[in-house]
């Protein structure tokens, strides 16, 4: 046997008893009590001894509440190599039986730790060895700080190859989605990376999902944020910060949803589909979105907002603001309902750079030194004028200074881009040019309350 696919791991910042040699997990649906959702262990036993069956350990402390918990078993005169085992049954006051052989045939003094959270995201990720397992990371006002550049205990959170799983952060209760998110951070000194390393990463062809997490590279060379390779990988409500060393990346590949890259050299690199994502950086030569296949309702404030091309793509209802170049196409990109604004700094400021294979539909510009450089093959919409765009008449945003990119009600201004984007065929709806729609009376419900991704 092996650990159950229904195993759920818990990680809490060290200091109150959490440890990477705690039990750290529980199998959902078991008959016992989940002792992983606390800092320290429930049981720390040192009186185990071998029986004739080496998956069974004698202990007078055996009790029914242990069943389903993951136990960290180690040591003893039989020299068990430390590892995590599921308690699948017990005989009260006599013994526990775990999911597989511990390797202990003879000996006494076995250490059995049941309950208590793991202490590092790196260890929690390493234990996601069976598809459908999950790891929860509890928020703390202090960051989880790396002690090593090697993935695993104290290091980056690298999910084993080929495992489809989820790592999700929370505040006080699992799935609460309050806005407080746990941070995995590189220290300002003492940890170095020999090559580009991601703080949160999947690998292989399976889908890994990251939710409600922050990766802080702390401006350390070769330290990047999230690697969303796989089937592809997904990140929701995550932030990558300070990935601004040479060649570093905020989010690589995959499907980032409602994520942000702050102070990163390359915010979103080759996303399969980025939706609702935001880049804010003053890093020189930074790129918000590099060769995205698709980007929908995204915002970039970077030296280059959207660097497109390679294999083309579709950039839909996006904003490039305060860039040197807002939208730059080299091959077959479609810009639909996009707006470039305040692109008037740097050596060659331009709103859009187009080629004969560029498609521009319902695009707009405001306060750009050059509205469109080059000649798009297709250019249609309310602001299209030959191969260029006619600028809207005034500041269109509720508050560009505070990052509120909803179109305001002014005419000229935001009213010019309200309700003029492409809607659903045969339906009447209200779609604005740009990433954020203007406010109308809406639902009383918050988006995704109590979000849990399983």
FIMARSE-13630 format. One record per atom (N, C-alpha, C): residue in three letters; x, z, y. Coordinates in steps of 0.2 Angstrom, whole numbers, plus 5000, padded with zeros to 4 digits. Layout:
ALAXZY
...
//
This chain:
UNK500450004994
UNK500050005000
UNK500450005006
UNK500150005012
UNK500450005018
UNK500050035023
UNK500250045029
UNK499850075034
UNK499250035036
UNK498650065037
UNK498050025038
UNK498049985044
UNK497649925044
UNK497549885050
UNK497149925055
UNK496749975053
UNK496350015058
UNK496750075061
UNK497450075060
UNK497850125063
UNK497850115071
UNK497750165075
UNK497750165082
UNK498350215084
UNK498750195088
UNK499350235090
UNK499250255097
UNK499550315099
UNK499450345105
UNK500150365108
UNK500250345115
UNK500850355118
UNK500750395124
UNK501150455125
UNK501050495132
UNK501750505134
UNK501850515140
UNK502550525143
UNK502850595141
UNK503450595139
UNK503750655136
UNK503750705141
UNK503850765139
UNK503850825143
UNK503350885141
UNK502850865137
UNK502350915135
UNK502250915128
UNK502750895124
UNK502750895117
UNK502750825114
UNK502550775118
UNK502550705115
UNK503250685112
UNK503350645107
UNK503950635104
UNK503950575100
UNK504450535099
UNK504450475095
UNK504550495088
UNK504550555086
UNK504550575079
UNK503950615078
UNK503450615082
UNK502750645081
UNK502350595076
UNK501750615074
UNK501350575069
UNK501150515073
UNK500850525079
UNK500750475084
UNK500150425083
UNK499750435077
UNK499250385076
UNK498750415071
UNK498150375071
UNK497550395067
UNK497250335065
UNK496950335059
UNK496550275056
UNK495850285058
UNK495550245062
UNK494850245064
UNK494450245058
UNK493950285058
UNK493450295053
UNK493650345047
UNK494150375048
UNK494350425042
UNK493950485043
UNK494050525038
UNK493650585037
UNK493950645041
UNK494550645043
UNK494850695046
UNK494750705053
UNK495150735057
UNK495150745064
UNK495750705067
UNK495650675072
UNK496150635076
UNK496550685080
UNK497150695077
UNK497650745081
UNK498150705085
UNK498050635086
UNK498550605089
UNK498450605097
UNK497850615099
UNK497650615106
UNK497750685109
UNK498350705108
UNK498650765112
UNK499450755112
UNK499750795117
UNK500450785118
UNK500850805112
UNK500750865110
UNK501150895104
UNK500850895097
UNK501150895092
UNK500950895085
UNK500450955084
UNK499950935079
UNK499550995077
UNK499851035071
UNK500250995067
UNK500551035062
UNK501351005062
UNK501751055061
UNK502451045061
UNK502751085054
UNK502651055049
UNK502851085042
UNK503551075040
UNK503851125037
UNK504451115034
UNK504551135027
UNK503951145024
UNK503851175017
UNK503651125012
UNK503751055013
UNK503551005008
UNK504051005002
UNK503750984996
UNK504250984990
UNK503950924986
UNK504350894982
UNK504250834978
UNK503750854972
UNK503350804970
UNK502950804964
UNK503150754960
UNK502850744954
UNK503050694949
UNK502850624952
UNK502350624957
UNK502150564960
UNK502450564967
UNK502950514969
UNK503250524975
UNK502850494981
UNK502250484981
UNK501850474986
UNK501450544988
UNK501550594984
UNK501150654985
UNK501750714986
UNK501550754991
UNK502050804993
UNK501650874993
UNK501950924989
UNK501650984989
UNK501751024996
UNK501151054998
UNK501251095004
UNK500551135004
UNK500751205005
UNK500151255005
UNK499751245011
UNK499951205016
UNK499651195022
UNK499151145022
UNK499051105017
UNK498651045016
UNK497951065018
UNK497551025022
UNK496851035024
UNK496550975025
UNK495850975025
UNK495450915025
UNK495550885032
UNK495650915038
UNK495650885044
UNK496250835045
UNK496750845040
UNK497350795040
UNK497250725038
UNK496750715034
UNK496550645031
UNK496450595037
UNK496850545036
UNK496750485041
UNK497250495047
UNK497650545047
UNK498150555052
UNK498750525050
UNK499250495054
UNK499850475052
UNK500350535053
UNK500750535047
UNK501250595047
UNK501950565048
UNK502350595052
UNK503050575052
UNK503450625047
UNK503650595041
UNK503950625036
UNK504750615035
UNK505150665035
UNK505850655035
UNK506150715032
UNK506850705031
UNK507250765029
UNK507150785022
UNK507350855021
UNK507250885015
UNK507850875011
UNK507950915005
UNK508550905001
UNK508550844997
UNK507950804997
UNK507950744994
UNK508150684999
UNK508250705005
UNK508450665011
UNK508050605012
UNK507450615013
UNK506950555015
UNK507150525022
UNK507250465022
UNK507350425028
UNK506650435032
UNK506750455038
UNK506150465042
UNK505650405043
UNK505050415042
UNK504550365043
UNK503850385044
UNK503350335045
UNK502650355047
UNK502250335041
UNK501850385038
UNK501450375033
UNK500750395034
UNK500250365031
UNK499550385032
UNK499350435027
UNK499050485029
UNK498750535024
UNK498150515022
UNK498050495015
UNK497450455013
UNK497050515009
UNK497350565007
UNK496950615003
UNK497350685003
UNK496950735001
UNK497350805001
UNK496950844996
UNK497350894994
UNK497050954990
UNK497151014994
UNK496651044996
UNK496751095001
UNK497151154998
UNK497651175002
UNK498151225000
UNK498651204995
UNK498651134993
UNK499051114987
UNK499551054989
UNK499251004991
UNK499650944992
UNK499250894997
UNK499650844999
UNK499450785003
UNK499650724999
UNK499250664999
UNK499550604996
UNK499550555002
UNK500050515003
UNK500150465008
UNK500050395005
UNK500050345009
UNK499850275007
UNK500350245003
UNK501050265003
UNK501550234999
UNK502050284997
UNK502550264993
UNK503050304991
UNK503550324997
UNK503650394997
UNK504150415002
UNK504850405000
UNK504950394994
UNK505650394991
UNK505850454989
UNK505450514990
UNK505650574987
UNK505450584980
UNK505950594976
UNK505850604969
UNK505950684967
UNK506450704970
UNK506550784969
UNK506750814976
UNK506750874976
UNK506950904983
UNK506450944986
UNK506650984991
UNK506151034994
UNK506351025002
UNK505951065006
UNK506051075013
UNK505951015017
UNK505450975014
UNK505250905018
UNK504950925024
UNK505050885030
UNK504750895036
UNK504150855037
UNK503650885039
UNK502950845039
UNK502650855046
UNK502650805051
UNK502450815057
UNK501750775058
UNK501250805059
UNK500550775060
UNK500250785066
UNK500050735070
UNK499750735076
UNK500250735082
UNK500050735088
UNK500450725094
UNK500650655095
UNK500650635101
UNK500750575104
UNK501550555103
UNK501650485103
UNK502350455104
UNK502450465111
UNK503150455112
UNK503350465119
UNK503550405123
UNK503650345120
UNK503850285123
UNK503450225121
UNK503350185126
UNK502950125124
UNK503350075119
UNK504050085120
UNK504450045115
UNK504350065108
UNK504250125106
UNK504150155100
UNK503450135097
UNK502950135102
UNK502250125100
UNK502250045098
UNK502550005102
UNK502549935101
UNK502849915094
UNK503449955092
UNK503749935086
UNK503349955080
UNK502850005081
UNK502450025075
UNK501849985074
UNK501749935078
UNK501249885077
UNK501349835072
UNK501449855066
UNK501649815061
UNK501149775056
UNK500549795058
UNK499949765054
UNK499449735059
UNK499249675058
UNK498749645062
UNK498149685063
UNK497949685069
UNK497349725071
UNK497449805073
UNK498049825072
UNK498249885074
UNK498249885082
UNK498249945085
UNK498149945093
UNK498550005095
UNK498850005101
UNK499250055104
UNK498950075111
UNK498750135112
UNK498550155119
UNK499150195122
UNK499250175129
UNK499750215133
UNK499350245139
UNK499550315139
UNK499150355144
UNK499550355151
UNK499150345156
UNK499450345163
UNK499750415164
UNK500350415168
UNK500650475171
UNK500850455178
UNK500850495183
UNK501050475189
UNK501850455189
UNK502250485185
UNK502950465184
UNK502950405179
UNK503450365180
UNK503450305175
UNK503750325169
UNK503650285164
UNK504050285157
UNK504650245159
UNK505250275159
UNK505850245161
UNK506250235155
UNK506550175155
UNK506950155149
UNK507550195149
UNK507850205143
UNK508450235141
UNK508950195138
UNK508650135136
UNK509050085133
UNK508750015134
UNK509249965133
UNK508949895134
UNK508749865127
UNK508849905122
UNK508649885115
UNK507949895114
UNK507549855111
UNK506849865110
UNK506749915105
UNK506249955106
UNK506050015101
UNK506050075105
UNK506250135102
UNK506150195105
UNK506650195111
UNK506250215117
UNK506650215123
UNK506750155127
UNK506550095123
UNK506750035126
UNK506149985127
UNK506249925128
UNK505649875130
UNK505149875124
UNK504549865126
UNK503949865121
UNK503949795118
UNK504249785112
UNK504249715109
UNK503849725102
UNK503249685102
UNK502849685096
UNK503149645091
UNK503149675084
UNK503449635079
UNK503149565078
UNK503549515076
UNK503449445075
UNK502749435071
UNK502349395073
UNK501749375069
UNK501249425069
UNK501249475073
UNK500649525073
UNK500249515079
UNK499549505077
UNK499049505082
UNK498849575084
UNK498949595090
UNK498749665092
UNK498649675099
UNK498549735101
UNK498449745108
UNK498749815110
UNK499049815116
UNK499349875119
UNK498949875126
UNK498649935127
UNK498149945133
UNK498350015136
UNK498350015142
UNK498450075146
UNK497850105148
UNK497850165150
UNK497250205152
UNK497450265156
UNK496950295160
UNK497050345164
UNK496950415161
UNK496250435160
UNK496150495157
UNK495750495150
UNK495350435150
UNK495050425143
UNK495150355142
UNK495250335135
UNK495350275133
UNK494750225136
UNK495050165139
UNK494550115141
UNK494250135148
UNK494550185152
UNK494150205158
UNK494350155164
UNK494950115164
UNK495050065168
UNK494950085176
UNK495250145177
UNK495150175184
UNK495550145190
UNK496050105188
UNK496550085193
UNK497250115192
UNK497250175189
UNK497850205187
UNK498150175181
UNK498650145181
UNK498950105175
UNK499650135174
UNK499850145167
UNK500550165166
UNK501050115167
UNK501650135170
UNK502150095172
UNK502750105167
UNK503050045164
UNK503650045161
UNK504150025165
UNK504650065167
UNK505150045172
UNK505850045170
UNK506250005172
UNK507050005171
UNK507350055176
UNK507750095174
UNK508050135179
UNK508550105184
UNK508650135190
UNK509050095195
UNK509850085192
UNK510050125187
UNK510650115185
UNK510750145178
UNK511250125174
UNK511350155167
UNK511050115161
UNK510550065163
UNK510350015158
UNK510449945160
UNK510849905156
UNK510949845158
UNK510749795152
UNK510649735154
UNK510349685149
UNK510849625149
UNK511049605143
UNK511449555142
UNK511149485143
UNK510549475142
UNK510149415143
UNK509449435145
UNK509049385147
UNK508449395150
UNK507949435145
UNK507749495147
UNK507349535142
UNK506749555146
UNK506149555142
UNK505449565144
UNK505349645143
UNK505049675148
UNK504849745146
UNK504249745141
UNK503749705142
UNK503249695137
UNK503249625134
UNK503249625127
UNK503349555125
UNK503049555118
UNK502749495116
UNK502549475110
UNK503049425107
UNK503049405100
UNK503449355097
UNK503049325091
UNK503249265089
UNK502949235084
UNK502349195086
UNK501949175081
UNK501349135083
UNK500749165083
UNK500749235083
UNK500149275083
UNK499949285090
UNK499349315092
UNK499149325098
UNK499249405100
UNK499549415105
UNK499649485107
UNK499349495114
UNK499049545115
UNK498649565121
UNK498849625125
UNK498949615131
UNK499249675135
UNK498749685141
UNK498449745141
UNK497949765146
UNK498149825150
UNK498049825157
UNK498049885161
UNK498749915161
UNK499249875162
UNK499949895162
UNK500349875168
UNK500849905169
UNK501349885175
UNK502049885172
UNK502349835173
UNK503149825171
UNK503549825178
UNK503949865179
UNK504349875185
UNK505149865183
UNK505349805184
UNK506049785183
UNK506549815188
UNK506349845193
UNK506749875198
UNK507349835200
UNK507249775201
UNK507749725204
UNK508449725199
UNK508349745193
UNK508949745189
UNK509049675185
UNK509649645185
UNK509749585183
UNK509549575175
UNK509249515174
UNK509049495167
UNK508449535165
UNK508049575169
UNK507449615167
UNK506849575170
UNK506449555165
UNK505749525167
UNK505149565165
UNK504549545166
UNK503949575165
UNK503649565159
UNK503249515158
UNK502849505152
UNK502949435149
UNK503049435142
UNK503149375139
UNK502549365134
UNK502149315136
UNK501549305133
UNK501549245129
UNK502049235124
UNK502049185120
UNK501549195114
UNK501549155109
UNK501149165104
UNK500549115103
UNK499949135103
UNK499449095101
UNK498949065107
UNK499049075113
UNK499549115117
UNK499349185118
UNK499849225120
UNK499749295122
UNK499249295128
UNK498949355129
UNK498549365135
UNK498749435138
UNK498649435145
UNK498749495149
UNK498149495154
UNK497849555154
UNK497349565158
UNK497449625163
UNK497349615169
UNK497449675174
UNK498149705174
UNK498649665173
UNK499349695173
UNK499649665179
UNK500249705180
UNK500649695186
UNK501349695184
UNK501749635186
UNK502449635185
UNK502749645192
UNK503249695193
UNK503549715199
UNK504249705199
UNK504549675204
UNK505249675206
UNK505649645200
UNK505449595197
UNK505749545193
UNK506149495197
UNK506649515201
UNK506949465205
UNK507749455204
UNK507949475199
UNK508649455197
UNK508649385195
UNK509249355194
UNK509349285193
UNK508949265186
UNK508549215187
UNK508249195181
UNK507649235178
UNK507449285182
UNK506949335180
UNK506249305181
UNK505749335177
UNK505049305177
UNK504549365177
UNK504049355181
UNK503549405181
UNK503149405174
UNK502849345173
UNK502449335167
UNK502649265165
UNK502749265158
UNK503049195155
UNK502449175150
UNK502249115152
UNK501849075147
UNK501149115146
UNK500749095141
UNK500149125139
UNK499549125144
UNK499149175144
UNK498549175148
UNK498449235152
UNK498749235158
UNK498649295162
UNK498049295166
UNK497649345166
UNK496949355169
UNK496949415173
UNK496749395180
UNK496749455185
UNK497349495185
UNK497949465185
UNK498649495185
UNK498949485192
UNK499449525193
UNK499849515199
UNK500549515198
UNK500949475202
UNK501649475202
UNK501949495209
UNK502249555210
UNK502449575216
UNK503249575217
UNK503449545222
UNK504149545223
UNK504549515217
UNK504349465214
UNK504649435209
UNK504949365211
UNK505449345207
UNK505749275209
UNK505349225206
UNK505049225200
UNK504649175197
UNK504049215195
UNK503449215199
UNK502849255197
UNK502549235190
UNK502349175189
UNK502049155183
UNK502349095181
UNK502649095175
UNK503049035173
UNK502749005167
UNK502548945168
UNK502148895163
UNK501648935160
UNK501148965164
UNK500548985160
UNK500148935157
UNK499848945151
UNK499348905148
UNK498748895153
UNK498548955155
UNK497948955160
UNK497949025163
UNK498149025170
UNK498149085174
UNK497449085178
UNK497149135178
UNK496549145181
UNK496449205185
UNK496249205192
UNK496249265196
UNK496849305197
UNK497449265197
UNK498049295198
UNK498349295205
UNK498749335207
UNK498949345214
UNK499749355214
UNK500049315218
UNK500849325219
UNK500949345226
UNK501249405227
UNK501449425234
UNK502249435234
UNK502649405237
UNK503349415237
UNK503649385243
UNK504149425245
UNK504549395251
UNK505249375248
UNK505349375242
UNK506049355239
UNK506149285241
UNK506749275243
UNK506949205246
UNK506949155240
UNK506649095241
UNK506649045236
UNK506149065230
UNK505749115231
UNK505349125225
UNK504749075224
UNK504549065218
UNK504049025216
UNK503449065213
UNK502849055216
UNK502249085214
UNK502049065206
UNK501949005205
UNK501748975199
UNK502148915197
UNK502548915192
UNK502948865190
UNK502648825184
UNK502548765185
UNK502248715181
UNK501648745177
UNK501148775180
UNK500548795176
UNK500248735173
UNK499948745167
UNK499548695164
UNK498848695167
UNK498648755168
UNK497948765172
UNK498048835176
UNK497848835183
UNK497748885187
UNK497048885190
UNK496748945190
UNK496048945192
UNK495949005197
UNK495748995203
UNK495649055208
UNK496249095208
UNK496849065209
UNK497449105210
UNK497649105217
UNK498049155219
UNK498349155226
UNK499049165226
UNK499449125230
UNK500149135230
UNK500449135237
UNK500849185239
UNK501149195245
UNK501949195243
UNK502249145243
UNK502949135241
UNK503249075244
UNK503949065243
UNK504249005246
UNK503948945244
UNK503848935237
UNK503448885235
UNK502848915231
UNK502248895233
UNK501648935230
UNK501548905223
UNK501448845222
UNK501248815216
UNK501748755215
UNK502248765210
UNK502648705209
UNK502448675202
UNK502148615203
UNK501748585197
UNK502148525195
UNK501948495190
UNK502248435187
UNK502348445180
UNK502948415177
UNK503148415170
UNK502648385166
UNK502048405165
UNK501548375161
UNK500848375164
UNK500948385171
UNK500248385174
UNK499948445173
UNK499248445176
UNK498848505175
UNK498348505180
UNK497948565180
UNK497348565184
UNK497348635188
UNK497448625195
UNK497448685199
UNK496748685203
UNK496348735201
UNK495648735203
UNK495548795208
UNK495348785214
UNK495148835219
UNK495648895220
UNK496248865222
UNK496848915223
UNK497048915230
UNK497348965232
UNK497648975239
UNK498348975239
UNK498748935243
UNK499448945245
UNK499448965252
UNK499749025253
UNK499749045260
UNK500449075262
UNK500649055268
UNK501249075271
UNK501849055267
UNK501848995264
UNK502348965260
UNK502748915264
UNK503348895261
UNK503748845264
UNK503348775261
UNK503248775255
UNK502848725252
UNK502248755248
UNK501648735250
UNK501048765246
UNK500948745239
UNK500848675239
UNK500648645232
UNK501148585231
UNK501548585226
UNK502048535225
UNK501948505219
UNK501748435219
UNK501648405213
UNK502148345211
UNK502448345205
UNK502848285204
UNK502548245198
UNK502048265195
UNK501748225189
UNK501048245187
UNK500548205189
UNK499848205187
UNK499548265187
UNK499648305193
UNK499248365194
UNK498648355198
UNK498048385196
UNK497448385200
UNK497348445204
UNK497348445210
UNK497148495215
UNK496448495217
UNK496048545215
UNK495248535216
UNK495048605220
UNK494748595225
UNK494548645229
UNK495048695231
UNK495648675233
UNK496248715235
UNK496348715242
UNK496648765245
UNK496848765252
UNK497548795253
UNK497848755257
UNK498548775259
UNK498448805267
UNK498748865268
UNK498648885275
UNK499348925277
UNK499448915283
UNK500048945287
UNK500748925283
UNK500748865281
UNK501348845278
UNK501748805283
UNK502148855287
UNK502448825293
UNK503148865294
UNK503448885289
UNK504048915289
UNK504548885284
UNK505148895285
UNK505648865280
UNK505948805283
UNK506348765279
UNK506648705281
UNK506148645281
UNK505748645277
UNK505348585276
UNK504548605275
UNK504248635279
UNK503548665277
UNK503048615276
UNK502648615271
UNK502148565270
UNK501548605266
UNK500948585267
UNK500448615263
UNK500348585256
UNK500348515256
UNK500348485249
UNK500948435249
UNK501248425243
UNK501748375242
UNK501348335236
UNK501248265237
UNK500848225232
UNK501248165230
UNK501048135225
UNK501348075222
UNK500748025221
UNK500947965219
UNK500347915217
UNK499947945212
UNK500147985207
UNK499748015202
UNK499448075203
UNK499448105209
UNK499148165211
UNK498448155213
UNK497948195210
UNK497248195212
UNK497148255216
UNK496848245222
UNK496548295227
UNK495848285228
UNK495448335226
UNK494748335227
UNK494548405231
UNK494148395236
UNK493948445240
UNK494448495242
UNK495048475244
UNK495548515246
UNK495548525254
UNK495948575256
UNK495948585264
UNK496548615266
UNK496748615272
UNK497348645275
UNK497148675282
UNK497548725283
UNK497548765290
UNK498148785292
UNK498348765298
UNK498948785301
UNK499648775297
UNK499648715295
UNK500248695291
UNK500648645295
UNK501348645295
UNK501748605299
UNK501648525297
UNK501548515290
UNK501348455288
UNK500848465283
UNK500248425284
UNK499648445279
UNK499848415272
UNK499948345272
UNK500148315265
UNK500748275266
UNK501248285262
UNK501848245261
UNK501748195255
UNK501848135256
UNK501648085251
UNK500948065251
UNK500848015246
UNK500147985246
UNK499847995239
UNK499348045239
UNK498948055232
UNK498647995230
UNK498547985224
UNK498247925221
UNK497447935222
UNK497247995222
UNK496548005223
UNK496448065228
UNK496048055234
UNK496048105239
UNK495248095241
UNK494848145239
UNK494148135241
UNK493948205243
UNK493448215247
UNK493148275249
UNK493048275257
UNK492748335259
UNK492548335266
UNK493148335271
UNK493748355269
UNK494248355274
UNK494748295272
UNK494548245268
UNK495048195266
UNK495048145272
UNK495648115273
UNK495648065278
UNK496248015276
UNK496047965273
UNK496547915270
UNK496947955265
UNK497547955266
UNK498047995261
UNK498148065263
UNK497848085268
UNK498048155271
UNK497448195271
UNK497448255274
UNK496948295275
UNK496848315283
UNK496248325285
UNK496048345292
UNK496048425291
UNK496448455296
UNK496448525295
UNK495848555298
UNK495548615295
UNK495048655297
UNK495148685304
UNK494648695308
UNK494848705315
UNK495048775317
UNK495048825312
UNK495248895314
UNK495348935308
UNK495648995309
UNK495849045304
UNK495149055299
UNK495249035293
UNK494649035288
UNK494549105285
UNK494949145285
UNK494949205281
UNK494649265284
UNK494349315280
UNK494149375283
UNK494749415286
UNK495249415282
UNK495849455285
UNK496449435281
UNK496849375283
UNK497449355280
UNK497949415280
UNK497949445286
UNK498549495286
UNK498449555281
UNK497849565279
UNK497749625274
UNK497649595267
UNK497749525266
UNK497649495260
UNK496949485258
UNK496449485262
UNK495749475261
UNK495649395262
UNK495649355257
UNK495549285257
UNK494849255256
UNK494349295257
UNK493649275257
UNK493549235263
UNK493249175263
UNK493149135269
UNK492649175274
UNK492849175280
UNK492449215285
UNK491849165287
UNK491449195291
UNK490749155293
UNK490849115300
UNK491449115302
UNK491649075308
UNK491549005308
UNK491348965313
UNK491348895313
UNK491548875320
UNK492148845321
UNK492648825315
UNK492948885312
UNK493148875306
UNK493448925302
UNK493148925295
UNK493048985292
UNK492848995285
UNK492248965284
UNK491748955288
UNK491148925287
UNK491148855285
UNK491748825287
UNK491848755285
UNK492048745278
UNK492248795274
UNK492448785267
UNK491948825263
UNK491448855266
UNK490948885261
UNK490448835258
UNK490348845252
UNK489848805249
UNK489948725248
UNK490548705249
UNK490648635249
UNK491148615242
UNK491248665238
UNK491648645232
UNK491148625227
UNK491448595221
UNK491048565216
UNK490748625212
UNK490048615211
UNK489748665207
UNK489548635200
UNK489048665197
UNK488848655190
UNK488448595190
UNK488548545186
UNK488048485186
UNK487348505185
UNK486948475190
UNK486248485190
UNK485948555192
UNK486448595194
UNK486248665197
UNK486448665204
UNK486048715207
UNK486148735214
UNK486548795214
UNK487148795217
UNK487548865217
UNK487948865223
UNK488348915224
UNK488648925230
UNK489448935229
UNK489848885230
UNK490548885228
UNK490948865234
UNK491448905235
UNK491848895241
UNK492548865239
UNK492848825244
UNK493548805243
UNK493948865244
UNK494448875239
UNK494848935239
UNK494748975234
UNK495149025233
UNK495149075227
UNK494649125227
UNK494449145233
UNK493949205233
UNK493349175237
UNK492749195234
UNK492149175237
UNK491849225242
UNK491449195247
UNK491249245252
UNK490749285249
UNK490649345252
UNK490149395249
UNK489449385250
UNK489049395245
UNK488349395246
UNK488149455242
UNK487449475243
UNK487249535239
UNK487349525232
UNK487549565228
UNK487749555221
UNK487549615216
UNK487749615210
UNK487649655205
UNK487849725207
UNK487449775205
UNK487649845206
UNK488149875202
UNK488349825197
UNK488849845192
UNK489549825194
UNK490049875192
UNK490749855193
UNK490949805188
UNK491449765189
UNK491649725184
UNK491949755178
UNK491749745172
UNK492049765166
UNK492149845166
UNK491549885167
UNK491649955167
UNK491849975160
UNK492250025160
UNK492450055153
UNK492749995149
UNK493149955152
UNK493449895148
UNK493849925142
UNK493649895136
UNK494049905130
UNK494149835126
UNK494749815125
UNK494849755121
UNK495049775114
UNK494749755109
UNK494949775102
UNK495249715099
//
